[in-house]
Amino acid sequence: MASRTLEVDFLTRVEGEGALRIELDGAEPKRIELRIFEPPRFFESLLRGRDQHEAPDITSRICGICPVAYITSACAALEQAHGIQLRAEHVALRRLLYTGEWIESHGLHVFMLHLPDFLGLPDAMTLAKQEPTLVKNALRIKKVGNSLVRVLGGREIHPINTRVGGFYKAPEAAALAELLSELAWAEQATLEALERLAELEFPSLERDYELVALHAPDRYAIESGRIRSSSGLDIDVSDYTQHFHELQRPHSTALHSLMRLTPQSEPREYLCGPLARFVLNHSELPEDLFELAGRAGLEPNCRNPFKSILARTIEIAFACREAARIIRAYEPPSEPSVPLPPAADAVEGHGASEAPRGLLYHRYRVDTDGLITEAQIVPPTSQNQGSIERDLWDLAPELGRLPLEEATLLAERAIRNHDPCISCATHFLNLEIRRA
């Protein structure tokens, strides 16, 4: 069988720009490069010298799809640095805001970006012509998430009501209560869609991923938790840099991440995101949602990346239910935020939360004037780069047997499994398979 190169100049239905090149010798892969060529935006350098209170607003501009994740991780890092504890009301509101982002981001990816792949359609516009009710419901589900972010954050994109220590203004209970009927509708519509998704045909790719996600014993981890992995890692977020490190690849402006089970062990690629969260935390899901996931074909130890669409759908339903639970129990806090104490010495803090695409880590050093002297931000897509490339290595024999057009579509599908946010990683997609 001849060698060939497979190319796609720009990957569609992902956020950002990049390229992929696959060189095959027959059915054997010789080189696979996920080339992120979007220019770096240097947010870590931009933060140096800025007031610590600016970090959540500045970092939220990294992404228009998941700004709440950046706000949350930034706030958590600075709150840890100063040793302050949020009150239960603030914690609940932050989690509620995060559920809004999960609903709108997952809703966009599942129905508009990912589902067309399984139906053999080129885009969501074609899907809308064939199944207008499904697409209308998807848009309404996304709107529910946007409404949550608007009521709590002041606007739907890049919220302005959040701050280190909590919020500038607590939402009115009546404004939140108005969302309950739409949340109930969105949960039911999502579960009906899950029945449809369960009928999809999933490629038989199984990967022995090292899975990484936050974990909390009393809740499905979203806004906080300890970092766990499928091989037994269980650390506080402040120990992140002892087990995870970034490195530069020549073909990408995004840093790649590797993890070590112990500081002395060999580094390995890993995967974060909805599949990792489901496998590591499914025992914290409501029992009925876990059972529905099983009936849809999402096994407790699933390692098929194509089934990530099922995990995201379960998380939409969960986020709708969790948001409704928090709203029903909501009592406005006496104060909308907890103030930061003045620092006698320079401090360092670490924060992490579960962005829709996976673990998002922030670290800051702050001097006694409250100015940031050092910042580190590790987005989920850069952490997933190695695993995405490894998916393509494992798919390469099948890509080598398929006609060029079919091979290209399958490779694109494999990448969209992970909903890469290239601008966050900046640091995606033109697919090139070369066959000599």
Secondary structure, 3 states (H helix, E strand, C coil): CCEEEEEECCCCCCECCCEEEEEEECCEEEEEEEECCCCCCCHHHHHCCCEHHHHHHHHHCCCCCCHHHHHHHHHHHHHHHCCCCCCHHHHHHHHHHHHHHHHHHHHHHHHHHHHHHHCCCCCHHHHHHHCHHHHHHHHHHHHHHHHHHHHHHCCCCCCCCEECCEECCCCCHHHHHCCHHHHHHHHHHHHHHHHHHCCCCCCCCCCCCCEEEEEECCECCCCCCEEEECCCCEECHHHHHHHEEEEECCCCCCEEEEECCCCCCCCECCECCHHHHHHHHHHHCCHHHHHHHHHHCCCCCCCCHHHHHHHHHHHHHHHHHHHHHHHHCCCCCCCCECCCCCCCCCEEEEEEEEECCEEEEEEEEECCCCEEEEEEEECHHHHHHHHHHHHHHHHHHHHHHCCHHHHHHHHHHHHHCCCCEHHHHCCCCCEEEEEC
